[in-house]
Amino acid sequence: MATSKQDTQTLIDKIRSLPTDRIAEVEDFVDFLKTRMEQQATANKVNQPLVFPVVSVGKWPEDLSLHREDMYGDDGR
């Protein structure tokens, strides 16, 4: 959203016309908006998918069995 210099000056004039305690509220709100924007930017970076390297070790042997009995030879005990 583009903001013209005139729009910015109008906003500044409106803020200056407020009582001091209200100006503090405006400042708090602006700080809140900035913090929320930073958190959203950080969240967008965090949600990027992870890319892991792929290492190929070739084909598995045809006679490979991952059954417990075949790996440990204890008949499933």
Contacts in CASP RR format, 6 or more apart in sequence:
PFRMAT RR
TARGET T0000
AUTHOR 0000-0000-0000
METHOD contacts of the structure
MODEL  1
MATSKQDTQTLIDKIRSLPTDRIAEVEDFVDFLKTRMEQQATANKVNQPL
VFPVVSVGKWPEDLSLHREDMYGDDGR
15 23 0 8 1.000
15 26 0 8 1.000
16 23 0 8 1.000
18 26 0 8 1.000
65 71 0 8 1.000
68 74 0 8 1.000
68 76 0 8 1.000
69 75 0 8 1.000
69 76 0 8 1.000
END
